[in-house]
Amino acid sequence: MDYLDLFRTPQDPCTPLDVGQGEARQRIDQQTIRRDLSRMALVIQAMWELTGGAAGLQLEDLAKKMHEIDMRDGKLDGRNVTHKTLACPKCGKVLQKNTPVCIYCGQEVFVEPF
């Protein structure tokens, strides 16, 4: 297994889009995204080489952890859902993210920071 195999998907997200109006803007956006992704991959690889080797981990360990994190929302979709939708324990309405009080009924709610 190659390190970059962990970043590859069946359909490359950086393939050119079928564009109409604003084609130049979309090309610039695509270039920015490609640059950012490349930089992020470089940073992640450096972090893995520094920490993974020191901890005695293998790429298979990293792949297993990635799978575990991906499945936290119950879907194997290659995405990391960072927030959960929570309901107010009093009125049942959906709470706004990181809001300690329900905007509908005023119930104080403990919101975990992570």
MOPAC internal coordinates of N, CA, C and O (Angstrom, degrees):
PM7 1SCF
backbone

  N    0.0000 0     0.00 0     0.00 0    0    0    0
  C    1.4515 1     0.00 0     0.00 0    1    0    0
  C    1.5271 1   108.47 1     0.00 0    2    1    0
  O    1.2310 1   121.12 1   -50.48 1    3    2    1
  N    1.3214 1   115.46 1   129.52 1    3    2    1
  C    1.4539 1   122.48 1   176.45 1    5    3    2
  C    1.5224 1   108.50 1   -90.55 1    6    5    3
  O    1.2310 1   120.17 1   -34.15 1    7    6    5
  N    1.3224 1   117.28 1   145.85 1    7    6    5
  C    1.4693 1   121.32 1  -178.87 1    9    7    6
  C    1.5245 1   111.64 1   -53.85 1   10    9    7
  O    1.2310 1   119.83 1   135.71 1   11   10    9
  N    1.3208 1   117.94 1   -44.29 1   11   10    9
  C    1.4565 1   120.80 1  -176.34 1   13   11   10
  C    1.5250 1   112.72 1   -70.64 1   14   13   11
  O    1.2310 1   119.67 1   166.06 1   15   14   13
  N    1.3513 1   118.23 1   -13.94 1   15   14   13
  C    1.4604 1   120.51 1   174.45 1   17   15   14
  C    1.5215 1   110.33 1   -58.87 1   18   17   15
  O    1.2310 1   120.08 1   152.07 1   19   18   17
  N    1.3211 1   117.45 1   -27.93 1   19   18   17
  C    1.4549 1   121.33 1  -179.86 1   21   19   18
  C    1.5288 1   111.79 1   -68.46 1   22   21   19
  O    1.2310 1   120.01 1   160.17 1   23   22   21
  N    1.3387 1   117.59 1   -19.83 1   23   22   21
  C    1.4614 1   121.60 1  -179.10 1   25   23   22
  C    1.5219 1   112.79 1   -98.82 1   26   25   23
  O    1.2310 1   119.98 1   166.45 1   27   26   25
  N    1.3201 1   117.63 1   -13.55 1   27   26   25
  C    1.4572 1   120.17 1  -175.30 1   29   27   26
  C    1.5144 1   110.66 1   -82.21 1   30   29   27
  O    1.2310 1   121.46 1   -36.93 1   31   30   29
  N    1.3224 1   114.80 1   143.07 1   31   30   29
  C    1.4590 1   121.34 1   175.67 1   33   31   30
  C    1.5178 1   107.17 1  -124.69 1   34   33   31
  O    1.2310 1   119.73 1   -16.80 1   35   34   33
  N    1.3315 1   118.11 1   163.20 1   35   34   33
  C    1.4656 1   119.39 1   179.96 1   37   35   34
  C    1.5219 1   113.23 1   -55.67 1   38   37   35
  O    1.2310 1   120.42 1   143.34 1   39   38   37
  N    1.3269 1   116.80 1   -36.66 1   39   38   37
  C    1.4591 1   120.11 1   177.61 1   41   39   38
  C    1.5115 1   108.35 1  -115.67 1   42   41   39
  O    1.2310 1   120.39 1   -62.72 1   43   42   41
  N    1.3219 1   116.87 1   117.28 1   43   42   41
  C    1.4604 1   122.05 1  -177.71 1   45   43   42
  C    1.5236 1   109.59 1   -63.49 1   46   45   43
  O    1.2310 1   119.85 1   -59.58 1   47   46   45
  N    1.3740 1   117.90 1   120.42 1   47   46   45
  C    1.4608 1   120.05 1  -178.65 1   49   47   46
  C    1.5179 1   113.37 1   -69.45 1   50   49   47
  O    1.2310 1   119.60 1   171.60 1   51   50   49
  N    1.3239 1   118.37 1    -8.40 1   51   50   49
  C    1.4626 1   120.56 1  -177.66 1   53   51   50
  C    1.5206 1   112.28 1   -99.57 1   54   53   51
  O    1.2310 1   119.50 1  -168.15 1   55   54   53
  N    1.3385 1   118.56 1    11.85 1   55   54   53
  C    1.4498 1   119.61 1   177.40 1   57   55   54
  C    1.5270 1   108.52 1   -69.86 1   58   57   55
  O    1.2310 1   120.32 1   -32.59 1   59   58   57
  N    1.3434 1   116.99 1   147.41 1   59   58   57
  C    1.4655 1   119.27 1  -178.38 1   61   59   58
  C    1.5231 1   111.94 1   -58.77 1   62   61   59
  O    1.2310 1   120.92 1   -36.59 1   63   62   61
  N    1.3212 1   115.85 1   143.41 1   63   62   61
  C    1.4554 1   121.65 1   178.98 1   65   63   62
  C    1.5151 1   110.04 1   -86.87 1   66   65   63
  O    1.2310 1   120.64 1   -23.76 1   67   66   65
  N    1.3199 1   116.38 1   156.24 1   67   66   65
  C    1.4485 1   121.76 1   171.59 1   69   67   66
  C    1.5207 1   106.30 1   -78.69 1   70   69   67
  O    1.2310 1   120.46 1   -76.34 1   71   70   69
  N    1.3157 1   116.72 1   103.66 1   71   70   69
  C    1.4634 1   119.54 1  -170.89 1   73   71   70
  C    1.5141 1   111.76 1  -110.23 1   74   73   71
  O    1.2310 1   120.84 1   -25.62 1   75   74   73
  N    1.3141 1   115.99 1   154.38 1   75   74   73
  C    1.4530 1   123.13 1   176.30 1   77   75   74
  C    1.5058 1   108.09 1  -122.06 1   78   77   75
  O    1.2310 1   120.63 1    70.58 1   79   78   77
  N    1.3458 1   116.41 1  -109.42 1   79   78   77
  C    1.4577 1   120.80 1   178.04 1   81   79   78
  C    1.5226 1   109.74 1   -65.85 1   82   81   79
  O    1.2310 1   120.93 1   -31.59 1   83   82   81
  N    1.3113 1   115.83 1   148.41 1   83   82   81
  C    1.4553 1   120.67 1   177.36 1   85   83   82
  C    1.5154 1   113.07 1    71.15 1   86   85   83
  O    1.2310 1   120.58 1  -151.82 1   87   86   85
  N    1.3277 1   116.50 1    28.18 1   87   86   85
  C    1.4671 1   120.74 1  -176.44 1   89   87   86
  C    1.5231 1   111.66 1   -58.87 1   90   89   87
  O    1.2310 1   119.90 1   138.43 1   91   90   89
  N    1.3203 1   117.80 1   -41.57 1   91   90   89
  C    1.4685 1   120.51 1  -179.94 1   93   91   90
  C    1.5257 1   110.36 1   -63.33 1   94   93   91
  O    1.2310 1   120.14 1   138.22 1   95   94   93
  N    1.3229 1   117.34 1   -41.78 1   95   94   93
  C    1.4668 1   121.70 1   179.36 1   97   95   94
  C    1.5203 1   110.65 1   -63.40 1   98   97   95
  O    1.2310 1   120.51 1   138.02 1   99   98   97
  N    1.3248 1   116.63 1   -41.98 1   99   98   97
  C    1.4589 1   120.33 1   179.12 1  101   99   98
  C    1.5213 1   111.25 1   -65.72 1  102  101   99
  O    1.2310 1   120.03 1   143.11 1  103  102  101
  N    1.3276 1   117.55 1   -36.89 1  103  102  101
  C    1.4662 1   119.97 1   177.09 1  105  103  102
  C    1.5234 1   110.66 1   -63.75 1  106  105  103
  O    1.2310 1   120.84 1   138.24 1  107  106  105
  N    1.3323 1   115.99 1   -41.76 1  107  106  105
  C    1.4639 1   119.97 1   178.13 1  109  107  106
  C    1.5224 1   109.55 1   -63.17 1  110  109  107
  O    1.2310 1   120.34 1   136.18 1  111  110  109
  N    1.3386 1   116.96 1   -43.82 1  111  110  109
  C    1.4636 1   120.87 1   178.12 1  113  111  110
  C    1.5198 1   110.84 1   -60.91 1  114  113  111
  O    1.2310 1   120.17 1   137.67 1  115  114  113
  N    1.3250 1   117.28 1   -42.33 1  115  114  113
  C    1.4606 1   120.98 1   178.74 1  117  115  114
  C    1.5274 1   110.67 1   -63.64 1  118  117  115
  O    1.2310 1   120.23 1   137.78 1  119  118  117
  N    1.3156 1   117.16 1   -42.22 1  119  118  117
  C    1.4656 1   120.31 1   178.45 1  121  119  118
  C    1.5184 1   110.69 1   -62.61 1  122  121  119
  O    1.2310 1   120.36 1   138.17 1  123  122  121
  N    1.3278 1   116.91 1   -41.83 1  123  122  121
  C    1.4610 1   120.93 1   178.42 1  125  123  122
  C    1.5174 1   110.67 1   -63.47 1  126  125  123
  O    1.2310 1   120.38 1   135.73 1  127  126  125
  N    1.3118 1   116.88 1   -44.27 1  127  126  125
  C    1.4620 1   120.72 1   179.37 1  129  127  126
  C    1.5231 1   110.46 1   -63.11 1  130  129  127
  O    1.2310 1   119.81 1   134.97 1  131  130  129
  N    1.3288 1   117.97 1   -45.03 1  131  130  129
  C    1.4737 1   121.33 1   178.48 1  133  131  130
  C    1.5237 1   111.21 1   -59.37 1  134  133  131
  O    1.2310 1   120.73 1   135.80 1  135  134  133
  N    1.3367 1   116.20 1   -44.20 1  135  134  133
  C    1.4635 1   120.33 1   179.65 1  137  135  134
  C    1.5203 1   110.60 1   -63.25 1  138  137  135
  O    1.2310 1   120.51 1   134.12 1  139  138  137
  N    1.3240 1   116.64 1   -45.88 1  139  138  137
  C    1.4556 1   120.84 1  -179.89 1  141  139  138
  C    1.5216 1   111.62 1   -63.13 1  142  141  139
  O    1.2310 1   120.28 1   136.93 1  143  142  141
  N    1.3351 1   117.06 1   -43.07 1  143  142  141
  C    1.4645 1   120.45 1   178.34 1  145  143  142
  C    1.5239 1   111.52 1   -63.97 1  146  145  143
  O    1.2310 1   120.75 1   140.15 1  147  146  145
  N    1.3224 1   116.17 1   -39.85 1  147  146  145
  C    1.4582 1   120.05 1   178.72 1  149  147  146
  C    1.5246 1   110.86 1   -63.97 1  150  149  147
  O    1.2310 1   120.93 1   136.40 1  151  150  149
  N    1.3058 1   115.83 1   -43.60 1  151  150  149
  C    1.4611 1   121.02 1   178.26 1  153  151  150
  C    1.5316 1   110.91 1   -64.44 1  154  153  151
  O    1.2310 1   120.57 1   137.20 1  155  154  153
  N    1.3278 1   116.51 1   -42.80 1  155  154  153
  C    1.4519 1   120.31 1   178.87 1  157  155  154
  C    1.5339 1   110.54 1   -62.54 1  158  157  155
  O    1.2310 1   120.30 1   138.47 1  159  158  157
  N    1.3214 1   117.03 1   -41.53 1  159  158  157
  C    1.4637 1   120.49 1   178.27 1  161  159  158
  C    1.5242 1   110.56 1   -62.32 1  162  161  159
  O    1.2310 1   120.25 1   141.10 1  163  162  161
  N    1.3210 1   117.12 1   -38.90 1  163  162  161
  C    1.4570 1   121.21 1   178.35 1  165  163  162
  C    1.5273 1   111.30 1   -64.20 1  166  165  163
  O    1.2310 1   120.62 1   134.90 1  167  166  165
  N    1.3182 1   116.41 1   -45.10 1  167  166  165
  C    1.4647 1   121.17 1   179.18 1  169  167  166
  C    1.5295 1   110.58 1   -63.33 1  170  169  167
  O    1.2310 1   120.57 1   135.18 1  171  170  169
  N    1.3257 1   116.51 1   -44.82 1  171  170  169
  C    1.4588 1   120.32 1  -179.40 1  173  171  170
  C    1.5263 1   111.08 1   -64.18 1  174  173  171
  O    1.2310 1   120.56 1   138.74 1  175  174  173
  N    1.3218 1   116.53 1   -41.26 1  175  174  173
  C    1.4617 1   119.38 1   178.68 1  177  175  174
  C    1.5216 1   110.64 1   -62.73 1  178  177  175
  O    1.2310 1   120.17 1   136.89 1  179  178  177
  N    1.3313 1   117.29 1   -43.11 1  179  178  177
  C    1.4625 1   120.51 1   178.10 1  181  179  178
  C    1.5300 1   110.77 1   -61.91 1  182  181  179
  O    1.2310 1   120.39 1   136.95 1  183  182  181
  N    1.3293 1   116.85 1   -43.05 1  183  182  181
  C    1.4614 1   120.08 1   178.86 1  185  183  182
  C    1.5255 1   110.73 1   -63.45 1  186  185  183
  O    1.2310 1   120.36 1   138.17 1  187  186  185
  N    1.3341 1   116.92 1   -41.83 1  187  186  185
  C    1.4630 1   120.50 1   179.66 1  189  187  186
  C    1.5257 1   110.51 1   -62.99 1  190  189  187
  O    1.2310 1   120.44 1   134.64 1  191  190  189
  N    1.3273 1   116.76 1   -45.36 1  191  190  189
  C    1.4609 1   119.99 1  -178.34 1  193  191  190
  C    1.5271 1   111.38 1   -64.32 1  194  193  191
  O    1.2310 1   120.23 1   144.80 1  195  194  193
  N    1.3220 1   117.17 1   -35.20 1  195  194  193
  C    1.4612 1   120.16 1   178.92 1  197  195  194
  C    1.5295 1   112.14 1   -74.15 1  198  197  195
  O    1.2310 1   120.48 1   134.19 1  199  198  197
  N    1.3138 1   116.68 1   -45.81 1  199  198  197
  C    1.4633 1   119.76 1  -174.00 1  201  199  198
  C    1.5206 1   113.66 1   -91.40 1  202  201  199
  O    1.2310 1   119.85 1   141.01 1  203  202  201
  N    1.3102 1   117.89 1   -38.99 1  203  202  201
  C    1.4595 1   121.20 1  -177.52 1  205  203  202
  C    1.5160 1   112.28 1   -63.05 1  206  205  203
  O    1.2310 1   120.85 1   134.22 1  207  206  205
  N    1.3064 1   115.98 1   -45.78 1  207  206  205
  C    1.4577 1   119.92 1   179.55 1  209  207  206
  C    1.5115 1   112.42 1   -66.02 1  210  209  207
  O    1.2310 1   120.55 1   139.88 1  211  210  209
  N    1.3243 1   116.56 1   -40.12 1  211  210  209
  C    1.4591 1   120.84 1  -179.69 1  213  211  210
  C    1.5273 1   111.29 1   -65.47 1  214  213  211
  O    1.2310 1   120.59 1   148.54 1  215  214  213
  N    1.3235 1   116.49 1   -31.46 1  215  214  213
  C    1.4641 1   120.97 1  -178.81 1  217  215  214
  C    1.5247 1   112.08 1   -90.39 1  218  217  215
  O    1.2310 1   120.50 1   176.61 1  219  218  217
  N    1.3272 1   116.65 1    -3.39 1  219  218  217
  C    1.4591 1   120.21 1  -179.27 1  221  219  218
  C    1.5171 1   113.69 1    73.42 1  222  221  219
  O    1.2310 1   120.14 1  -152.91 1  223  222  221
  N    1.3308 1   117.34 1    27.09 1  223  222  221
  C    1.4615 1   121.45 1  -178.51 1  225  223  222
  C    1.5203 1   110.74 1   -91.50 1  226  225  223
  O    1.2310 1   121.13 1   -23.98 1  227  226  225
  N    1.3145 1   115.44 1   156.02 1  227  226  225
  C    1.4593 1   123.06 1   176.76 1  229  227  226
  C    1.5279 1   108.75 1  -111.14 1  230  229  227
  O    1.2310 1   120.38 1   -13.29 1  231  230  229
  N    1.3297 1   116.88 1   166.71 1  231  230  229
  C    1.4606 1   120.18 1   178.00 1  233  231  230
  C    1.5296 1   111.46 1   -61.11 1  234  233  231
  O    1.2310 1   120.33 1   149.58 1  235  234  233
  N    1.3128 1   116.98 1   -30.42 1  235  234  233
  C    1.4576 1   120.37 1   177.59 1  237  235  234
  C    1.5408 1   110.60 1   -62.92 1  238  237  235
  O    1.2310 1   120.46 1   144.49 1  239  238  237
  N    1.3431 1   116.72 1   -35.51 1  239  238  237
  C    1.4665 1   120.55 1   176.27 1  241  239  238
  C    1.5229 1   110.66 1   -64.14 1  242  241  239
  O    1.2310 1   120.88 1   139.10 1  243  242  241
  N    1.3243 1   115.92 1   -40.90 1  243  242  241
  C    1.4626 1   120.76 1   178.34 1  245  243  242
  C    1.5271 1   110.27 1   -65.19 1  246  245  243
  O    1.2310 1   120.32 1   135.78 1  247  246  245
  N    1.3194 1   117.00 1   -44.22 1  247  246  245
  C    1.4636 1   120.82 1   179.55 1  249  247  246
  C    1.5336 1   110.61 1   -62.19 1  250  249  247
  O    1.2310 1   120.25 1   140.13 1  251  250  249
  N    1.3219 1   117.13 1   -39.87 1  251  250  249
  C    1.4719 1   121.43 1   178.61 1  253  251  250
  C    1.5273 1   110.33 1   -63.31 1  254  253  251
  O    1.2310 1   120.13 1   136.01 1  255  254  253
  N    1.3386 1   117.37 1   -43.99 1  255  254  253
  C    1.4645 1   121.33 1   179.11 1  257  255  254
  C    1.5292 1   110.85 1   -65.16 1  258  257  255
  O    1.2310 1   120.39 1   140.21 1  259  258  257
  N    1.3356 1   116.86 1   -39.79 1  259  258  257
  C    1.4592 1   120.29 1   177.65 1  261  259  258
  C    1.5249 1   110.27 1   -60.63 1  262  261  259
  O    1.2310 1   120.29 1   137.71 1  263  262  261
  N    1.3226 1   117.05 1   -42.29 1  263  262  261
  C    1.4574 1   122.12 1   178.74 1  265  263  262
  C    1.5329 1   109.95 1   -62.65 1  266  265  263
  O    1.2310 1   120.96 1   135.81 1  267  266  265
  N    1.3307 1   115.77 1   -44.19 1  267  266  265
  C    1.4729 1   120.56 1   179.30 1  269  267  266
  C    1.5267 1   111.00 1   -59.95 1  270  269  267
  O    1.2310 1   120.16 1   134.18 1  271  270  269
  N    1.3202 1   117.31 1   -45.82 1  271  270  269
  C    1.4624 1   121.64 1  -179.62 1  273  271  270
  C    1.5245 1   110.48 1   -65.79 1  274  273  271
  O    1.2310 1   120.39 1   137.61 1  275  274  273
  N    1.3282 1   116.85 1   -42.39 1  275  274  273
  C    1.4562 1   121.37 1   180.00 1  277  275  274
  C    1.5294 1   111.26 1   -60.96 1  278  277  275
  O    1.2310 1   119.83 1   144.53 1  279  278  277
  N    1.3108 1   117.93 1   -35.47 1  279  278  277
  C    1.4568 1   122.13 1  -176.66 1  281  279  278
  C    1.5357 1   113.52 1   -82.77 1  282  281  279
  O    1.2310 1   119.15 1   178.20 1  283  282  281
  N    1.3120 1   119.23 1    -1.80 1  283  282  281
  C    1.4628 1   121.34 1  -179.09 1  285  283  282
  C    1.5211 1   112.80 1   -60.35 1  286  285  283
  O    1.2310 1   120.49 1   152.65 1  287  286  285
  N    1.3324 1   116.67 1   -27.35 1  287  286  285
  C    1.4653 1   119.17 1   177.78 1  289  287  286
  C    1.5263 1   111.62 1   -96.21 1  290  289  287
  O    1.2310 1   120.71 1  -173.12 1  291  290  289
  N    1.3326 1   116.25 1     6.88 1  291  290  289
  C    1.4581 1   121.03 1   177.69 1  293  291  290
  C    1.5081 1   114.81 1    84.35 1  294  293  291
  O    1.2310 1   119.86 1  -176.59 1  295  294  293
  N    1.3384 1   117.87 1     3.41 1  295  294  293
  C    1.4657 1   121.24 1  -179.05 1  297  295  294
  C    1.5243 1   109.94 1  -129.28 1  298  297  295
  O    1.2310 1   120.66 1   -48.61 1  299  298  297
  N    1.3290 1   116.35 1   131.39 1  299  298  297
  C    1.4580 1   121.75 1   174.29 1  301  299  298
  C    1.5272 1   106.84 1   -88.84 1  302  301  299
  O    1.2310 1   121.02 1   -91.15 1  303  302  301
  N    1.3465 1   115.66 1    88.85 1  303  302  301
  C    1.4576 1   120.35 1  -174.12 1  305  303  302
  C    1.5261 1   113.45 1  -130.79 1  306  305  303
  O    1.2310 1   120.14 1  -171.45 1  307  306  305
  N    1.3262 1   117.33 1     8.55 1  307  306  305
  C    1.4620 1   120.03 1   178.53 1  309  307  306
  C    1.5116 1   113.86 1    72.35 1  310  309  307
  O    1.2310 1   120.29 1  -161.89 1  311  310  309
  N    1.3313 1   117.05 1    18.11 1  311  310  309
  C    1.4636 1   120.80 1  -178.44 1  313  311  310
  C    1.5136 1   110.00 1  -122.82 1  314  313  311
  O    1.2310 1   121.31 1   -31.64 1  315  314  313
  N    1.3133 1   115.11 1   148.36 1  315  314  313
  C    1.4541 1   122.05 1   177.01 1  317  315  314
  C    1.5133 1   107.96 1  -107.73 1  318  317  315
  O    1.2310 1   120.68 1   -76.73 1  319  318  317
  N    1.3259 1   116.30 1   103.27 1  319  318  317
  C    1.4589 1   120.19 1   178.34 1  321  319  318
  C    1.5208 1   107.15 1   -78.59 1  322  321  319
  O    1.2310 1   120.86 1   -60.85 1  323  322  321
  N    1.3313 1   115.96 1   119.15 1  323  322  321
  C    1.4597 1   119.89 1  -174.27 1  325  323  322
  C    1.5194 1   113.62 1   -94.76 1  326  325  323
  O    1.2310 1   119.87 1   173.40 1  327  326  325
  N    1.3059 1   117.85 1    -6.60 1  327  326  325
  C    1.4617 1   119.15 1   179.48 1  329  327  326
  C    1.5297 1   109.86 1  -139.94 1  330  329  327
  O    1.2310 1   121.88 1   -27.46 1  331  330  329
  N    1.3063 1   114.01 1   152.54 1  331  330  329
  C    1.4542 1   121.10 1   177.54 1  333  331  330
  C    1.5203 1   107.88 1  -113.55 1  334  333  331
  O    1.2310 1   120.99 1   -32.13 1  335  334  333
  N    1.3046 1   115.71 1   147.87 1  335  334  333
  C    1.4528 1   119.93 1   174.08 1  337  335  334
  C    1.5197 1   107.27 1   -83.86 1  338  337  335
  O    1.2310 1   120.68 1   -56.00 1  339  338  337
  N    1.3277 1   116.30 1   124.00 1  339  338  337
  C    1.4549 1   121.61 1  -178.90 1  341  339  338
  C    1.5216 1   110.05 1  -113.70 1  342  341  339
  O    1.2310 1   121.18 1   -32.42 1  343  342  341
  N    1.3335 1   115.35 1   147.58 1  343  342  341
  C    1.4581 1   121.30 1   177.63 1  345  343  342
  C    1.5222 1   109.18 1  -105.99 1  346  345  343
  O    1.2310 1   121.00 1   -33.83 1  347  346  345
  N    1.3213 1   115.69 1   146.17 1  347  346  345
  C    1.4597 1   121.53 1   176.32 1  349  347  346
  C    1.5324 1   108.60 1   -64.42 1  350  349  347
  O    1.2310 1   119.74 1   -48.17 1  351  350  349
  N    1.3392 1   118.09 1   131.83 1  351  350  349
  C    1.4535 1   120.03 1  -179.66 1  353  351  350
  C    1.5350 1   113.17 1   -68.73 1  354  353  351
  O    1.2310 1   120.12 1   162.20 1  355  354  353
  N    1.3235 1   117.37 1   -17.80 1  355  354  353
  C    1.4626 1   120.51 1  -178.14 1  357  355  354
  C    1.5341 1   112.25 1   -92.36 1  358  357  355
  O    1.2310 1   120.64 1   126.69 1  359  358  357
  N    1.3498 1   116.38 1   -53.31 1  359  358  357
  C    1.4703 1   119.35 1  -174.64 1  361  359  358
  C    1.5316 1   113.72 1  -105.05 1  362  361  359
  O    1.2310 1   120.20 1   165.09 1  363  362  361
  N    1.3386 1   117.22 1   -14.91 1  363  362  361
  C    1.4582 1   120.46 1   177.35 1  365  363  362
  C    1.5120 1   115.87 1    84.11 1  366  365  363
  O    1.2310 1   119.81 1   177.81 1  367  366  365
  N    1.3233 1   117.98 1    -2.19 1  367  366  365
  C    1.4733 1   120.97 1   179.24 1  369  367  366
  C    1.5234 1   109.53 1   -73.86 1  370  369  367
  O    1.2310 1   121.06 1   -24.85 1  371  370  369
  N    1.3413 1   115.57 1   155.15 1  371  370  369
  C    1.4612 1   120.79 1   179.83 1  373  371  370
  C    1.5189 1   109.47 1   -69.82 1  374  373  371
  O    1.2310 1   121.39 1   -50.16 1  375  374  373
  N    1.3374 1   114.95 1   129.84 1  375  374  373
  C    1.4685 1   120.51 1  -179.73 1  377  375  374
  C    1.5130 1   110.59 1   -81.70 1  378  377  375
  O    1.2310 1   120.91 1   -32.44 1  379  378  377
  N    1.3209 1   115.86 1   147.56 1  379  378  377
  C    1.4520 1   120.08 1   173.35 1  381  379  378
  C    1.5137 1   108.35 1   -74.19 1  382  381  379
  O    1.2310 1   121.13 1   -32.12 1  383  382  381
  N    1.3273 1   115.44 1   147.88 1  383  382  381
  C    1.4585 1   121.62 1  -177.65 1  385  383  382
  C    1.5264 1   111.33 1   -58.75 1  386  385  383
  O    1.2310 1   120.68 1   -46.73 1  387  386  385
  N    1.3369 1   116.31 1   133.27 1  387  386  385
  C    1.4695 1   124.87 1   175.72 1  389  387  386
  C    1.5326 1   113.63 1    56.89 1  390  389  387
  O    1.2310 1   120.23 1  -149.57 1  391  390  389
  N    1.3325 1   117.17 1    30.43 1  391  390  389
  C    1.4561 1   121.04 1   177.86 1  393  391  390
  C    1.5216 1   108.71 1  -106.59 1  394  393  391
  O    1.2310 1   119.62 1   -59.15 1  395  394  393
  N    1.3394 1   118.34 1   120.85 1  395  394  393
  C    1.4633 1   120.57 1  -176.25 1  397  395  394
  C    1.5303 1   114.93 1   -77.96 1  398  397  395
  O    1.2310 1   120.24 1   175.09 1  399  398  397
  N    1.3391 1   117.16 1    -4.91 1  399  398  397
  C    1.4589 1   121.05 1  -179.37 1  401  399  398
  C    1.5261 1   108.49 1  -133.32 1  402  401  399
  O    1.2310 1   120.52 1   -45.02 1  403  402  401
  N    1.3402 1   116.60 1   134.98 1  403  402  401
  C    1.4656 1   121.57 1   176.33 1  405  403  402
  C    1.5212 1   108.70 1   -66.18 1  406  405  403
  O    1.2310 1   120.24 1   -52.25 1  407  406  405
  N    1.3223 1   117.15 1   127.75 1  407  406  405
  C    1.4656 1   120.88 1  -178.36 1  409  407  406
  C    1.5223 1   111.79 1   -75.08 1  410  409  407
  O    1.2310 1   120.05 1   167.77 1  411  410  409
  N    1.3359 1   117.51 1   -12.23 1  411  410  409
  C    1.4593 1   121.26 1  -177.67 1  413  411  410
  C    1.5332 1   112.56 1   -91.78 1  414  413  411
  O    1.2310 1   120.76 1   136.11 1  415  414  413
  N    1.3599 1   116.14 1   -43.89 1  415  414  413
  C    1.4734 1   118.21 1  -174.78 1  417  415  414
  C    1.5287 1   113.44 1  -121.55 1  418  417  415
  O    1.2310 1   120.05 1   172.72 1  419  418  417
  N    1.3444 1   117.51 1    -7.28 1  419  418  417
  C    1.4575 1   120.42 1   178.07 1  421  419  418
  C    1.5171 1   114.84 1    85.29 1  422  421  419
  O    1.2310 1   119.92 1  -178.37 1  423  422  421
  N    1.3291 1   117.75 1     1.63 1  423  422  421
  C    1.4643 1   121.56 1   179.61 1  425  423  422
  C    1.5275 1   110.28 1   -62.62 1  426  425  423
  O    1.2310 1   120.87 1   -50.60 1  427  426  425
  N    1.3385 1   115.93 1   129.40 1  427  426  425
  C    1.4666 1   119.57 1   174.50 1  429  427  426
  C    1.5229 1   108.69 1   -73.79 1  430  429  427
  O    1.2310 1   120.84 1   -43.72 1  431  430  429
  N    1.3288 1   115.99 1   136.28 1  431  430  429
  C    1.4646 1   121.36 1  -176.24 1  433  431  430
  C    1.5189 1   108.63 1  -132.88 1  434  433  431
  O    1.2310 1   121.00 1   -46.34 1  435  434  433
  N    1.3442 1   115.68 1   133.66 1  435  434  433
  C    1.4627 1   119.62 1   174.69 1  437  435  434
  C    1.5171 1   108.02 1   -79.88 1  438  437  435
  O    1.2310 1   120.78 1   -56.17 1  439  438  437
  N    1.3234 1   116.12 1   123.83 1  439  438  437
  C    1.4569 1   121.89 1   178.60 1  441  439  438
  C    1.5063 1   107.94 1  -113.12 1  442  441  439
  O    1.2310 1   120.64 1   -60.88 1  443  442  441
  N    1.3466 1   116.38 1   119.12 1  443  442  441
  C    1.4611 1   120.35 1   179.04 1  445  443  442
  C    1.5209 1   109.26 1   -68.21 1  446  445  443
  O    1.2310 1   119.77 1   -41.01 1  447  446  445
  N    1.3449 1   118.04 1   138.99 1  447  446  445
  C    1.4555 1   120.43 1  -177.28 1  449  447  446
  C    1.5192 1   114.27 1   -69.99 1  450  449  447
  O    1.2310 1   119.61 1   160.90 1  451  450  449
  N    1.3421 1   118.34 1   -19.10 1  451  450  449
  C    1.4658 1   121.25 1  -178.46 1  453  451  450
  C    1.4990 1   110.92 1  -125.39 1  454  453  451
  O    1.2310 1   120.10 1   180.00 1  455  454  453

